[in-house]
Amino acid sequence: MDIESFNFEQNYFDLFELPVSCEIDSTQLRAKFMELQRQYHPDGFAAASSAASRRAVQITAHINGAHQILSHPLQRAEYCLQLAGLSTDAETDAKMDNMFLMQQMELRESLEDVASAAEPYKALDSVRGEIDQLIEKTSVAASASIKTQDYDEARDLIRRWQFLEKLADEANTIEAQLDDA
Amino acid sequence: MALLQISEPGQSTAPHQHRFAAGIDLGTTNSLVATVRSGVANVLQDNDGEAIFPSVVRYDKHGVAAIGKSAREQASEDPYNTISSVKRLIGLSAEDIAESAAGMMYKLEKSDATVPRISTAAGSKTAIEVSADILRALRERAELSLGGELTGVVVTVPAYFDDTQRQATKDAARLAGLNVYRLVNEPTAAAIAYGLDQAEMDATIAVYDLGGGTFDISILKLERGVFEVLSTAGDTALGGDDIDQALVDWIINQQGIDIGSDAGLQRSLLDQARSVKHQLSSADIAQFELQHGDTNISVSVSVDTFNELLSGLLERTLKSCRNALRQAKLKRNQIDNVVMVGGSTRVPAVRAAVSAFFEKEVLTDINPDEVVAIGASLQADVLAGNKPDSDMLLLDVIPLSLGIETHGGLVEQIISRNTTIPAARAQEFTTYKDGQTAMALHVVQGERDLVRDCRSLGRFELRGFNPVVAGQARIQVTFQVDADGLLTVSALEKTSNVQAEVQIKPSYGLLDSEIESMIRDSMTNAEQDVAARMLQEQRVEAERAVEALDAAMAKDADQFLDQSEKQKILDARASVLESNDTGDSEAIKSALRGLEKVSEIYVSRRMNASIGEAMKGKNIDSYAKQDNPS
């Protein structure tokens, strides 16, 4: 357990011994995550010096953060793009074609109508199904563009994906409201 | 510390020496202590063979007069000096408690102190001190039983406990002379108690914990010896005490009894209710008998009546179950095991309701009162280094989001709820005004968008960075949460390298019910929050625009504008300020647009002049360099 030489600068894929890619072997990610936790978790330093246990906290926090990004498909794609030197911040571009914006508005309206639907859960499931399908399609396309290093295309797709994830979050909020009603 | 104690992490200096470690379940109603001997975890008993230690302390003028079972037995005689359910107060401020103490027997001192004090015959006591007295008694029981001093303990806390409540619990343990290896969430400890023997099995587990004073539902994942908390939810003001109270209320109603201010009668009624509840776990009918002064009660209570009294309470727990499943993104049928924790889960109606909800037999193999302490003792044994080959690893999550106050009373979320800990996150902030050299950071915990709806954890100041133009400073704020869920915040001004750090002090904590309602509110109030956020952002934008305009006009208004142009801008400026006092974000927006429009000419004249100024005597090369800062 060499906590002194832990490299915080290493990219997250290297940390988990994975190739840089949008598609990831989640079993390998999980296995390596466990291995790193066993190696560095502060519980292993409960009887060690306070400096060592502080360092262990920093290292595990770093590992947890990296794991969170790699295990979330959208965050992982954003990270791939970031490694390629591109930003996906909301303000960097507003290039959205009208078709897409229209579709977004329609989905948003369908979500707003869920609460007043005759069978709200059914209505919600149907909108959610649509959103999930779009996310699936967009993520596959984004992943393919990253693979072929067509980063401009990838960035546009990821921007759409971000919109769709927001819609999916809204669907969850609506479900919570239905459950609590 | 002696040099000899330095050793490789995870390795003991004297490998053959067994360290005495214990697990403590510090409960609202009852506490327990357990330890591992010869590889087997057992709760430790008193001389009468009782493992359960009531979390009750009675004080007289000499200090602790009675503790545990004897204190509880004497409670009706001396209600004001007998402190129970003190866990409900730990980590809370005096202000918080004014609300929650309504149903408490004991008296709180009126004072300006942030930490509330309970007045007793032994003087005023904080919740931390009372908890420490309980922990000290448990420590004595353990050391007597083990025949040596404890090296360290694991203390359990409700999954919902926030930073200040965790810190207060740790302080109580330290006050009792205990070395805390780790604070562990109660449901996690319960899962450890069940999980160790099946370490090769992967499973998703729901832990339903209906204790004396709190209800928690946690969804955990157990995978090759690693426990991971996927989500937690609950109702922190709901438990067996409420079942007793519901029964007492029913009796009072039915018999037309007036308790008045007779605290002793209230106690006796609760004691009798508890006994009836226990009888109804195995009988269809029980007799509520009580003689107290002039009051004579004899009522038979059927199990059907009792279950009816319970139904509202059970429904509230199931609502939390649905919430926890949703957060874990799981369906009911994806739960492999349901672990029952807490004495109240002995009530057959509770078991039946939970079993029906999850469509599954619930686990009750381990005594539900003891399961948390047993799990804690297993973890303590590992952390003490008594099991060097152990593969067990306990991963936990943070129960409430952490954030920082930004302009206009908005919260910038930094670490969101249910993130695996330890966790750290850095976020960059910038200055708001030209020449700003100091910055105050306000750390909050909660799920809402506005600071006033979240819990304030602490404030700290960062001073002495170089005065630069607004927006140019780069202040990196790092939040770090350790394995116990305790927070440290540090801030670094990156251009001048000024560093500040704060350890959150337990000056106050969240009201028990506040945490739960904060989470609930974050869902139902999402819409309201969006509107409030928009208004606040609009206001900040308007203030900024006016400030920038004023700064520019003070410098060169007369150079670029004639009198009528100047007047138009000033009028538009006035209407922006006016609209900013209203609560209407649309009005602010349109006033701002008006200001922008009349200022256009001024802005473009200034810009042309400054470009002209900048181009004087420079060649193309120096621009290229500027394009590429740092």
Interface residues (C-beta under 8 A of the other chain):
Chain A: M1 I3 R30 M34 Q37 R38 H41 P42 D43 G44 F45 A46 A47 A48 S49 A52 A56 V57 Q58 T60 A61 H62 N64 G65 H67 Q68 N172 T173 E175 A176 Q177 D179 D180
Chain B: I6 S7 E8 P9 G10 S12 G152 Y181 R182 E223 R224 V226 K319 R322 N323 R326 V382 L383 A384 G385 D391 L393 L394 L395 T419 T420 I421 P422 A423 A424 R425 Q480 V481 D482 A483 R520 M523 T524 A526
